[in-house]
Amino acid sequence: MAETLLSILLVTSSAKGSTVVYRWPPFPESCSRLSRPKPAAGGLELDNPWRAANFSDIPNDPANKPQSQETLQDDASDYEWKRPTTIRDRSISFSRSAALPSSGRSSPSKDLAPYEHEDLEESPLTDEYNCLFNYSSQFLAGMLCPHRSLCHQKFELVIDDLAFIGHPVCVEADGAWRFKPEKRKPGSRGRGSRNSDSGRMDEERSETSTNGDLAPPPQTQSSWLDTFHFVLVLDLPDQSSSASGNIARYFDVIYDQIAFTVTAVLFQEQVISNFVEVECDALGSLKDEYVAKGKPFADYVTHAQRVSSIAPAMKTLYEAIKSSTMAYITIHDLPLELQLPPYLDHLLHSEDEYELNFIDRHEDEEEARVWGRDLSFGWRLPALAPWKSLLLLDGEALDPYLNLRGPHVRPEERTLAEGLIKFLETASVTLSLADMASLLDWDLESQVYPTVRWLVHHRRAKVVDIVHSGLKTIFTLAPKFETPLSKLSVDFKLEFPQPSIPSLPLLLSTISASSSKQSDNHFFATVVRSRELIPLYHDVVLWMLKRDLLHTLHLHIRVIATSELKLRVRQAHERKVDKVSGNDPRGRKGRSRRTIEEEIAEEHPNDGKRATAGVPWLSLSPKSARTYSRRLPSEDSGRSRMSEASGSLIPEDGEDRFYEVSEESGEENVGWGSVDDTLCPGMISDPGTATPLERKWLTAMSDGKDEYIARRFEQINRYFDGKRTDDEILFRAEISRKQLREVLHHYEEYLQTFLHPS
């Protein structure tokens, strides 16, 4: 949003006309645009229009020489696109009523004597008050205060390179400001349902009664104010640089989060106490006074910050949006916290450039459902899961006790505040959300998650991975730091001046080097190395996590079916088939299957050794693994050898029908595949949905293992798909980390483990 927001306007209309009552910043300017590509600053790379205009066949013609840098800078204005209203014909005089701004009120204007003998259209002071984005402020105000039929709904207007977003509201036909009940149309869908947004505002405070027993809704009789409009002015994103279809979504988020929310509060206060009209009276009188005295517009804007609550709120909101922070504003003693999604601007750029990762685009829609509508777009939040943790952030103090000190605190408010206090006292990065729910005796879905969403939405906390209480967590550095390292180093030294804590660059270097180690690469072993320093380094880790300097590495696990395992399973199956069918287990040629295995091993000694080793093969990269698989016997050679050695197993037509389990064997059809499958190790991509043959491989992995180890492996191998983290496996399988390590040790030859951020 910092890229596109140009200004915030408060526009009103009355019987006298429309006017821009207040704006911030005082002198907004739109970004420059180029009508054609601009050459480099050095002046050596000239564009085609310049070449065509200065072409000459004479080699020594001075026209062929590149222009100097100064000349190109003088002509730079030719490359910029200018709005048609930028260049104004000064010979066209404004009328006196158009040249001098009006407050828009019905009261008469102040004495304008200082301007009686002045050429009004040549006055720079007049431009300061009356000119906005090179348009007349009254011209813009007239367009931004639409007809009554267009009020109480989303307003979106695009003029040249400017976009105006707001929600205009107006007085009723009888001159009273009141809430209106929402008019719902059953079954209405599509974009037309957007008009019901006004009903959301009216519904918040409306009180309707069918029997007349309840009091009528509050209303205020207006003296002059007909319409007011809180408008956000945006620099219309360049269509060529934005993703197709994202502009509308971009505008919708700005409207929902800022324009509609602020207008709802202003409308409520106008209905209840005529607040907006009183504020506009004060601002209009002050503006007329400064115009009459010939004072600069900047002085009026500064003075308005002291006499109005709307003016400072507009300034604070603008600065917060431009800095992508939370805006804490107060309107008529009502505190508001407003913000836009921190990654909203990235919607205007290509995904390859910013690697968008919005939750609503994930394959798993459950995450978007858990985070909710407000946090499902433009936030880049991690999964809200029971095995995650919560890190409380620094910032403005969150004092839930304030809700308990009021003279008229409702019971439900007191209960919510007390619950929030208990949650904040319990929250720790060493505890998972499931642990917090257990300690608080809360329901995870209905109590813990809503609290986490509220804290994250108000930037009081962030969801992180669990940090081991003894700091035995493996960290890696973030690929990009949002704050320069020089500033981070100064802040880190001020926060941790202890001599036992190294400088931030040295600490980052140690963490980076530790990630390449094969063992003992966790934070305690590589950085802390002393139990006495754990509390101090715990604060160091929190400081770095709050600034997104660290990412937690998690253990991911995959299951590998080795060649030895596949061959063993196939041989066991063949023996069972021979036993059921009564065939000679030695085959037609009189050679046993053991002889077949020995002959293959003698012909390919290296491949056989590597295939049965298990663990060494796991260390291969994907590219090396493919190279290794190509070294194995080809399908034709493997099939011909097996056919020659055991003709009773493979028919002469080459079809592998015999490996289809017969009904007499009592087994299901598992689809054994070709003989080459026995010689090629393979990965079981998803053990949870394994095929019948893969289930046989998984069962065979437990041959010779203790019964309790085999049962545990059967219980948890469904999570060994390479996608689940160790924290998720521990939570879902309900086992300890020690029990997981025990399984990994006993099944080491069949498992591939690697570290990766979650």
TORLONU-670337 format. One record per residue (C-alpha): residue in three letters; y, x, z. Coordinates in steps of 0.02 Angstrom, whole numbers, always signed. Layout:
BEGIN
type	north	east	up
ALA	Y	X	Z
...
END
This chain:
BEGIN
type	north	east	up
MET	+0	+0	+0
ALA	+115	+148	+25
GLU	+111	+172	-163
THR	+177	+2	-216
LEU	+284	-76	-78
LEU	+467	-64	-126
SER	+557	-185	-12
ILE	+544	-333	+106
LEU	+665	-477	+80
LEU	+716	-632	+178
VAL	+783	-761	+56
THR	+858	-930	+100
SER	+930	-1078	+7
SER	+1047	-1217	+56
ALA	+1153	-1346	-30
LYS	+1276	-1207	-70
GLY	+1148	-1097	-158
SER	+1021	-960	-131
THR	+1049	-789	-57
VAL	+958	-634	+3
VAL	+1001	-638	+189
TYR	+923	-471	+232
ARG	+823	-333	+150
TRP	+742	-170	+200
PRO	+763	-32	+148
PRO	+949	-52	+115
PHE	+940	+25	-60
PRO	+764	+5	-130
GLU	+722	+87	-293
SER	+575	+60	-408
CYS	+471	+206	-468
SER	+514	+281	-636
ARG	+400	+243	-783
LEU	+367	+341	-942
SER	+377	+262	-1113
ARG	+276	+407	-1187
PRO	+191	+563	-1119
LYS	+311	+692	-1050
PRO	+286	+876	-1099
ALA	+256	+1011	-970
ALA	+403	+1078	-872
GLY	+392	+1247	-958
GLY	+444	+1170	-1123
LEU	+302	+1250	-1224
GLU	+193	+1097	-1244
LEU	+296	+973	-1344
ASP	+240	+799	-1387
ASN	+213	+734	-1563
PRO	+374	+631	-1573
TRP	+475	+787	-1538
ARG	+376	+889	-1665
ALA	+402	+757	-1799
ALA	+589	+747	-1764
ASN	+611	+937	-1771
PHE	+489	+984	-1908
SER	+538	+1119	-2034
ASP	+444	+1218	-2168
ILE	+553	+1371	-2140
PRO	+459	+1488	-2021
ASN	+617	+1568	-1952
ASP	+709	+1406	-1935
PRO	+783	+1395	-1761
ALA	+727	+1214	-1759
ASN	+547	+1275	-1747
LYS	+583	+1370	-1588
PRO	+537	+1280	-1427
GLN	+679	+1205	-1333
SER	+729	+1287	-1173
GLN	+680	+1213	-1008
GLU	+858	+1160	-977
THR	+866	+1065	-1142
LEU	+705	+973	-1105
GLN	+768	+925	-934
ASP	+925	+855	-1012
ASP	+820	+750	-1131
ALA	+696	+696	-996
SER	+781	+528	-982
ASP	+721	+488	-1158
TYR	+543	+485	-1094
GLU	+575	+364	-953
TRP	+555	+178	-978
LYS	+704	+79	-915
ARG	+713	-103	-870
PRO	+828	-200	-988
THR	+946	-236	-843
THR	+965	-53	-796
ILE	+1107	-25	-920
ARG	+1237	-159	-888
ASP	+1383	-193	-1002
ARG	+1530	-163	-885
SER	+1646	-257	-1003
ILE	+1564	-419	-949
SER	+1655	-473	-793
PHE	+1573	-566	-653
SER	+1658	-718	-588
ARG	+1731	-705	-414
SER	+1594	-816	-343
ALA	+1459	-712	-423
ALA	+1535	-544	-378
LEU	+1550	-579	-193
PRO	+1390	-615	-99
SER	+1375	-779	-9
SER	+1286	-808	+152
GLY	+1210	-965	+78
ARG	+1271	-1072	+221
SER	+1375	-1230	+210
SER	+1513	-1154	+315
PRO	+1668	-1094	+221
SER	+1683	-911	+175
LYS	+1792	-790	+271
ASP	+1961	-729	+213
LEU	+1934	-624	+57
ALA	+2111	-555	+47
PRO	+2062	-372	+28
TYR	+1987	-415	-142
GLU	+2132	-515	-214
HIS	+2205	-369	-313
GLU	+2044	-272	-346
ASP	+1942	-266	-504
LEU	+1786	-343	-429
GLU	+1660	-294	-562
GLU	+1709	-111	-546
SER	+1692	-107	-356
PRO	+1544	-1	-296
LEU	+1551	-99	-133
THR	+1514	-257	-232
ASP	+1362	-176	-309
GLU	+1296	-127	-138
TYR	+1298	-306	-77
ASN	+1260	-397	-238
CYS	+1148	-283	-341
LEU	+961	-269	-304
PHE	+840	-179	-421
ASN	+979	-187	-551
TYR	+979	-376	-540
SER	+1105	-490	-460
SER	+1043	-532	-286
GLN	+1090	-715	-315
PHE	+989	-714	-476
LEU	+835	-652	-383
ALA	+865	-768	-236
GLY	+872	-917	-354
MET	+702	-874	-427
LEU	+626	-836	-257
CYS	+675	-1006	-185
PRO	+573	-1123	-295
HIS	+573	-1311	-307
ARG	+504	-1411	-161
SER	+342	-1445	-256
LEU	+305	-1259	-266
CYS	+332	-1226	-80
HIS	+198	-1215	+55
GLN	+80	-1116	-56
LYS	+54	-941	-122
PHE	+200	-874	-226
GLU	+173	-736	-352
LEU	+307	-687	-478
VAL	+308	-538	-596
ILE	+471	-481	-678
ASP	+459	-326	-787
ASP	+384	-194	-671
LEU	+413	-290	-510
ALA	+296	-410	-420
PHE	+356	-531	-285
ILE	+226	-597	-161
GLY	+264	-729	-30
HIS	+239	-904	+39
PRO	+400	-1008	+27
VAL	+423	-1153	+147
CYS	+551	-1293	+143
VAL	+623	-1434	+245
GLU	+557	-1611	+229
ALA	+647	-1740	+123
ASP	+727	-1816	+278
GLY	+804	-1648	+327
ALA	+681	-1611	+467
TRP	+567	-1461	+490
ARG	+395	-1517	+545
PHE	+212	-1473	+532
LYS	+109	-1567	+406
PRO	-76	-1602	+423
GLU	-189	-1516	+301
LYS	-240	-1621	+153
ARG	-418	-1578	+109
LYS	-501	-1633	-50
PRO	-689	-1650	-32
GLY	-784	-1536	-148
SER	-629	-1447	-213
ARG	-667	-1272	-270
GLY	-593	-1134	-376
ARG	-418	-1066	-377
GLY	-346	-1237	-340
SER	-410	-1220	-163
ARG	-281	-1084	-135
ASN	-152	-1219	-112
SER	-236	-1267	+49
ASP	-168	-1105	+125
SER	-14	-1202	+177
GLY	-127	-1316	+274
ARG	-188	-1169	+377
MET	-10	-1140	+435
ASP	+23	-1322	+470
GLU	-145	-1348	+553
GLU	-113	-1218	+685
ARG	+16	-1323	+776
SER	+0	-1498	+703
GLU	-52	-1641	+815
THR	-104	-1798	+727
SER	-156	-1962	+802
THR	-233	-2116	+725
ASN	-203	-2231	+872
GLY	-27	-2176	+915
ASP	-71	-2123	+1092
LEU	-29	-1939	+1064
ALA	+147	-1872	+1052
PRO	+215	-1847	+876
PRO	+213	-1670	+807
PRO	+363	-1563	+851
GLN	+507	-1560	+729
THR	+683	-1490	+715
GLN	+831	-1563	+623
SER	+908	-1432	+510
SER	+1096	-1421	+482
TRP	+1098	-1320	+322
LEU	+937	-1222	+293
ASP	+832	-1299	+153
THR	+710	-1157	+111
PHE	+666	-986	+174
HIS	+552	-859	+93
PHE	+482	-697	+167
VAL	+450	-591	+12
LEU	+362	-424	-18
VAL	+423	-334	-172
LEU	+293	-222	-254
ASP	+300	-97	-393
LEU	+182	-177	-518
PRO	+37	-54	-540
ASP	+19	+18	-712
GLN	-117	-80	-801
SER	-181	+76	-886
SER	-215	+163	-721
SER	-294	+21	-624
ALA	-468	-48	-631
SER	-487	-210	-728
GLY	-474	-364	-621
ASN	-424	-272	-462
ILE	-239	-315	-469
ALA	-270	-498	-423
ARG	-380	-448	-276
TYR	-250	-321	-223
PHE	-113	-453	-219
ASP	-226	-575	-127
VAL	-256	-453	+16
ILE	-70	-417	+36
TYR	-32	-602	+36
ASP	-166	-648	+163
GLN	-134	-506	+284
ILE	+57	-492	+281
ALA	+155	-623	+185
PHE	+62	-777	+246
THR	+45	-717	+426
VAL	+230	-678	+449
THR	+282	-838	+363
ALA	+167	-939	+476
VAL	+251	-870	+631
LEU	+426	-896	+561
PHE	+386	-1073	+507
GLN	+313	-1114	+677
GLU	+468	-1052	+767
GLN	+583	-1142	+646
VAL	+494	-1307	+679
ILE	+495	-1283	+866
SER	+667	-1209	+900
ASN	+762	-1193	+734
PHE	+741	-1004	+754
VAL	+753	-951	+572
GLU	+913	-1048	+541
VAL	+995	-974	+696
GLU	+944	-798	+640
CYS	+1009	-826	+464
ASP	+1173	-894	+535
ALA	+1196	-734	+635
LEU	+1151	-622	+488
GLY	+1258	-722	+366
SER	+1411	-718	+479
LEU	+1391	-532	+505
LYS	+1373	-504	+319
ASP	+1529	-605	+279
GLU	+1624	-507	+411
TYR	+1576	-339	+338
VAL	+1617	-396	+162
ALA	+1789	-458	+216
LYS	+1826	-292	+301
GLY	+1763	-192	+153
LYS	+1634	-98	+255
PRO	+1483	-17	+170
PHE	+1322	-112	+156
ALA	+1230	+21	+256
ASP	+1340	-17	+407
TYR	+1297	-201	+395
VAL	+1111	-164	+387
THR	+1121	-51	+539
HIS	+1221	-177	+641
ALA	+1098	-315	+593
GLN	+959	-219	+681
ARG	+1049	-252	+846
VAL	+1092	-436	+828
SER	+931	-505	+753
SER	+746	-496	+793
ILE	+695	-525	+613
ALA	+789	-374	+546
PRO	+704	-242	+657
ALA	+537	-327	+628
MET	+560	-307	+439
LYS	+604	-124	+460
THR	+455	-88	+573
LEU	+337	-180	+458
TYR	+398	-87	+304
GLU	+382	+85	+387
ALA	+208	+46	+455
ILE	+144	-11	+286
LYS	+216	+142	+199
SER	+130	+254	+327
SER	-33	+154	+325
THR	-25	+121	+512
MET	-25	-31	+623
ALA	+140	-126	+633
TYR	+185	-186	+808
ILE	+327	-311	+787
THR	+404	-449	+892
ILE	+475	-610	+820
HIS	+560	-727	+943
ASP	+466	-645	+1088
LEU	+301	-665	+998
PRO	+208	-498	+978
LEU	+117	-470	+814
GLU	+0	-333	+754
LEU	-3	-322	+564
GLN	-86	-202	+445
LEU	-167	-183	+276
PRO	-339	-108	+243
PRO	-320	+81	+248
TYR	-407	+105	+79
LEU	-323	-40	-11
ASP	-223	+74	-126
HIS	-383	+153	-190
LEU	-424	-12	-272
LEU	-293	+30	-403
HIS	-384	+185	-460
SER	-549	+221	-543
GLU	-704	+230	-436
ASP	-746	+404	-498
GLU	-582	+470	-432
TYR	-591	+397	-258
GLU	-777	+357	-242
LEU	-748	+181	-178
ASN	-873	+125	-50
PHE	-818	-48	+1
ILE	-942	-144	+106
ASP	-937	-298	-2
ARG	-1006	-193	-146
HIS	-1157	-131	-51
GLU	-1328	-190	-102
ASP	-1357	-246	+76
GLU	-1245	-398	+98
GLU	-1295	-409	+280
GLU	-1168	-275	+323
ALA	-1025	-375	+249
ARG	-1084	-526	+347
VAL	-1088	-429	+510
TRP	-914	-354	+490
GLY	-834	-517	+436
ARG	-707	-566	+304
ASP	-558	-466	+368
LEU	-653	-301	+378
SER	-765	-316	+227
PHE	-642	-252	+99
GLY	-543	-90	+89
TRP	-600	-21	+257
ARG	-747	+94	+213
LEU	-831	+56	+378
PRO	-1006	+115	+422
ALA	-1145	-6	+456
LEU	-1123	-107	+615
ALA	-1296	-80	+687
PRO	-1373	-77	+862
TRP	-1409	+110	+850
LYS	-1227	+152	+815
SER	-1099	+196	+950
LEU	-913	+164	+981
LEU	-774	+291	+998
LEU	-615	+230	+1083
LEU	-460	+297	+996
ASP	-294	+359	+1061
GLY	-137	+260	+1028
GLU	-35	+129	+1112
ALA	-110	+87	+1280
LEU	-225	-61	+1279
ASP	-196	-149	+1445
PRO	-305	-304	+1460
TYR	-238	-330	+1636
LEU	-77	-396	+1559
ASN	-171	-555	+1517
LEU	-215	-575	+1700
ARG	-40	-557	+1769
GLY	+42	-704	+1683
PRO	+94	-854	+1789
HIS	+1	-978	+1679
VAL	-159	-890	+1628
ARG	-292	-1009	+1565
PRO	-470	-986	+1630
GLU	-541	-940	+1460
GLU	-408	-807	+1435
ARG	-446	-731	+1604
THR	-631	-727	+1563
LEU	-600	-640	+1396
ALA	-486	-511	+1474
GLU	-609	-472	+1614
GLY	-749	-453	+1487
LEU	-645	-335	+1381
ILE	-607	-229	+1534
LYS	-792	-213	+1575
PHE	-831	-167	+1395
LEU	-697	-32	+1386
GLU	-758	+43	+1549
THR	-937	+49	+1483
ALA	-906	+109	+1305
SER	-958	+289	+1271
VAL	-1012	+389	+1119
THR	-1170	+437	+1213
LEU	-1225	+255	+1219
SER	-1281	+146	+1075
LEU	-1214	-29	+1052
ALA	-1385	-94	+1104
ASP	-1374	+10	+1264
MET	-1201	-61	+1301
ALA	-1266	-238	+1276
SER	-1407	-203	+1397
LEU	-1293	-127	+1530
LEU	-1168	-270	+1517
ASP	-1304	-402	+1501
TRP	-1218	-463	+1342
ASP	-1289	-535	+1184
LEU	-1276	-407	+1044
GLU	-1233	-528	+903
SER	-1120	-652	+992
GLN	-1030	-539	+1119
VAL	-1042	-354	+1079
TYR	-1013	-364	+892
PRO	-857	-476	+903
THR	-781	-357	+1031
VAL	-817	-207	+920
ARG	-743	-297	+769
TRP	-584	-337	+866
LEU	-562	-158	+925
VAL	-595	-84	+753
HIS	-480	-209	+666
HIS	-339	-165	+785
ARG	-376	+21	+765
ARG	-420	+42	+947
ALA	-594	+110	+910
LYS	-708	+168	+771
VAL	-895	+154	+745
VAL	-981	+324	+751
ASP	-1155	+396	+772
ILE	-1223	+427	+945
VAL	-1179	+597	+1018
HIS	-1315	+675	+1125
SER	-1263	+687	+1307
GLY	-1311	+871	+1306
LEU	-1221	+896	+1138
LYS	-1386	+929	+1049
THR	-1317	+841	+896
ILE	-1309	+921	+725
PHE	-1137	+913	+646
THR	-1067	+962	+479
LEU	-886	+971	+423
ALA	-801	+828	+332
PRO	-776	+866	+147
LYS	-589	+834	+162
PHE	-463	+839	+304
GLU	-326	+708	+303
THR	-210	+822	+403
PRO	-172	+1003	+354
LEU	-275	+1130	+448
SER	-119	+1223	+506
LYS	-56	+1070	+599
LEU	-228	+1030	+667
SER	-243	+1208	+734
VAL	-78	+1195	+827
ASP	-125	+1026	+903
PHE	-297	+1091	+950
LYS	-226	+1242	+1040
LEU	-106	+1133	+1138
GLU	-248	+1015	+1187
PHE	-373	+1152	+1231
PRO	-284	+1310	+1291
GLN	-437	+1370	+1388
PRO	-493	+1547	+1341
SER	-674	+1489	+1330
ILE	-629	+1377	+1182
PRO	-607	+1471	+1016
SER	-473	+1428	+891
LEU	-502	+1281	+779
PRO	-531	+1383	+618
LEU	-660	+1490	+708
LEU	-744	+1337	+780
LEU	-752	+1253	+609
SER	-825	+1412	+534
THR	-962	+1417	+666
ILE	-1008	+1235	+636
SER	-1012	+1263	+448
ALA	-1125	+1414	+463
SER	-1244	+1325	+583
SER	-1284	+1189	+457
SER	-1378	+1316	+349
LYS	-1495	+1369	+489
GLN	-1673	+1309	+488
SER	-1690	+1284	+676
ASP	-1581	+1272	+831
ASN	-1434	+1215	+727
HIS	-1370	+1083	+846
PHE	-1197	+1096	+925
PHE	-1255	+1156	+1095
ALA	-1361	+1300	+1026
THR	-1231	+1362	+902
VAL	-1066	+1330	+992
VAL	-1080	+1284	+1176
ARG	-1227	+1393	+1236
SER	-1187	+1358	+1418
ARG	-1223	+1203	+1521
GLU	-1064	+1228	+1622
LEU	-959	+1206	+1464
ILE	-1038	+1041	+1409
PRO	-903	+928	+1488
LEU	-764	+1030	+1409
TYR	-845	+1035	+1237
HIS	-882	+850	+1251
ASP	-693	+824	+1246
VAL	-682	+944	+1100
VAL	-808	+843	+1001
LEU	-715	+681	+1040
TRP	-551	+760	+982
MET	-630	+812	+817
LEU	-717	+646	+789
LYS	-555	+551	+814
ARG	-478	+653	+673
ASP	-629	+636	+557
LEU	-667	+822	+557
LEU	-852	+805	+591
HIS	-998	+710	+515
THR	-1162	+687	+606
LEU	-1320	+744	+517
HIS	-1473	+636	+539
LEU	-1657	+669	+511
HIS	-1732	+577	+363
ILE	-1920	+575	+329
ARG	-2027	+549	+174
VAL	-2217	+542	+155
ILE	-2307	+655	+32
ALA	-2484	+626	-29
THR	-2551	+800	-65
SER	-2680	+842	-198
GLU	-2812	+882	-67
LEU	-2784	+712	+15
LYS	-2797	+618	-149
LEU	-2955	+709	-200
ARG	-3033	+678	-31
VAL	-2996	+491	-40
ARG	-3065	+480	-217
GLN	-3224	+571	-170
ALA	-3252	+456	-21
HIS	-3229	+306	-134
GLU	-3351	+374	-264
ARG	-3483	+406	-132
LYS	-3463	+228	-72
VAL	-3480	+161	-250
ASP	-3636	+266	-280
LYS	-3712	+206	-118
VAL	-3684	+24	-163
SER	-3744	+42	-344
GLY	-3891	+157	-302
ASN	-3839	+290	-432
ASP	-3881	+473	-417
PRO	-3734	+551	-327
ARG	-3762	+712	-428
GLY	-3721	+626	-594
ARG	-3804	+641	-767
LYS	-3777	+827	-784
GLY	-3854	+859	-614
ARG	-3699	+938	-540
SER	-3620	+875	-377
ARG	-3437	+829	-357
ARG	-3419	+978	-242
THR	-3463	+1087	-391
ILE	-3328	+1000	-493
GLU	-3197	+1036	-361
GLU	-3252	+1217	-348
GLU	-3244	+1241	-538
ILE	-3069	+1168	-546
ALA	-3014	+1277	-400
GLU	-3086	+1433	-485
GLU	-2996	+1395	-648
HIS	-2829	+1358	-561
PRO	-2835	+1459	-400
ASN	-2647	+1461	-369
ASP	-2622	+1277	-404
GLY	-2767	+1227	-296
LYS	-2706	+1333	-153
ARG	-2533	+1262	-164
ALA	-2592	+1084	-183
THR	-2697	+1093	-25
ALA	-2570	+1189	+77
GLY	-2458	+1038	+95
VAL	-2312	+1109	+191
PRO	-2262	+1253	+72
TRP	-2250	+1130	-72
LEU	-2131	+1021	+29
SER	-2003	+1159	+30
LEU	-1987	+1153	-158
SER	-1832	+1078	-235
PRO	-1855	+926	-350
LYS	-1833	+1039	-501
SER	-1962	+1164	-439
ALA	-2082	+1022	-397
ARG	-2072	+958	-575
THR	-2102	+1134	-641
TYR	-2252	+1150	-526
SER	-2325	+984	-584
ARG	-2315	+1042	-766
ARG	-2422	+1193	-722
LEU	-2565	+1079	-669
PRO	-2706	+1037	-791
SER	-2654	+916	-925
GLU	-2720	+741	-934
ASP	-2835	+779	-1081
SER	-2909	+937	-1006
GLY	-2932	+857	-836
ARG	-3012	+702	-910
SER	-3127	+800	-1025
ARG	-3184	+916	-885
MET	-3219	+774	-767
SER	-3307	+677	-905
GLU	-3415	+828	-948
ALA	-3456	+866	-767
SER	-3492	+688	-714
GLY	-3524	+575	-860
SER	-3581	+438	-745
LEU	-3403	+420	-677
ILE	-3304	+404	-840
PRO	-3374	+312	-990
GLU	-3373	+393	-1160
ASP	-3231	+279	-1221
GLY	-3112	+367	-1101
GLU	-3070	+213	-997
ASP	-3071	+235	-811
ARG	-3161	+73	-779
PHE	-3284	+144	-656
TYR	-3147	+176	-530
GLU	-3114	-9	-518
VAL	-3202	-59	-358
SER	-3345	-180	-390
GLU	-3363	-340	-293
GLU	-3525	-272	-219
SER	-3430	-133	-130
GLY	-3331	-261	-32
GLU	-3164	-175	-68
GLU	-3011	-237	-158
ASN	-2957	-178	-328
VAL	-2841	-32	-287
GLY	-2810	+36	-462
TRP	-2861	+218	-446
GLY	-2773	+279	-601
SER	-2814	+435	-700
VAL	-2900	+592	-639
ASP	-2738	+689	-652
ASP	-2670	+584	-508
THR	-2794	+676	-398
LEU	-2724	+846	-446
CYS	-2539	+801	-432
PRO	-2457	+780	-261
GLY	-2344	+629	-253
MET	-2217	+543	-143
ILE	-2248	+374	-64
SER	-2075	+305	-93
ASP	-2087	+153	+21
PRO	-2233	+154	+144
GLY	-2181	-16	+207
THR	-2228	-94	+39
ALA	-2365	+30	-8
THR	-2493	-12	-141
PRO	-2677	-29	-92
LEU	-2711	+148	-153
GLU	-2560	+216	-56
ARG	-2622	+127	+99
LYS	-2788	+219	+79
TRP	-2693	+383	+72
LEU	-2594	+338	+227
THR	-2753	+294	+319
ALA	-2838	+455	+265
MET	-2694	+557	+337
SER	-2753	+508	+511
ASP	-2929	+577	+487
GLY	-2968	+690	+633
LYS	-2811	+642	+729
ASP	-2812	+574	+907
GLU	-2820	+385	+913
TYR	-2652	+360	+1000
ILE	-2567	+476	+875
ALA	-2647	+383	+730
ARG	-2591	+215	+798
ARG	-2413	+277	+820
PHE	-2409	+348	+644
GLU	-2472	+181	+576
GLN	-2336	+95	+677
ILE	-2188	+197	+616
ASN	-2233	+264	+442
ARG	-2155	+108	+365
TYR	-1986	+186	+408
PHE	-2023	+351	+320
ASP	-1936	+303	+158
GLY	-1801	+436	+163
LYS	-1665	+306	+193
ARG	-1685	+271	+377
THR	-1606	+389	+502
ASP	-1696	+453	+655
ASP	-1585	+342	+765
GLU	-1636	+188	+667
ILE	-1820	+235	+675
LEU	-1812	+258	+863
PHE	-1728	+89	+886
ARG	-1838	-11	+769
ALA	-2002	+69	+822
GLU	-1952	+67	+1006
ILE	-2012	+244	+1037
SER	-1933	+398	+1115
ARG	-1873	+550	+1023
LYS	-2013	+651	+1102
GLN	-2143	+531	+1031
LEU	-2064	+544	+859
ARG	-2070	+734	+866
GLU	-2253	+725	+915
VAL	-2295	+623	+760
LEU	-2196	+741	+649
HIS	-2292	+888	+720
HIS	-2466	+816	+693
TYR	-2428	+751	+517
GLU	-2323	+899	+463
GLU	-2423	+935	+305
TYR	-2392	+758	+240
LEU	-2208	+738	+287
GLN	-2049	+799	+206
THR	-1898	+803	+324
PHE	-1717	+837	+281
LEU	-1545	+818	+360
HIS	-1412	+707	+285
PRO	-1262	+606	+347
SER	-1301	+424	+377
END
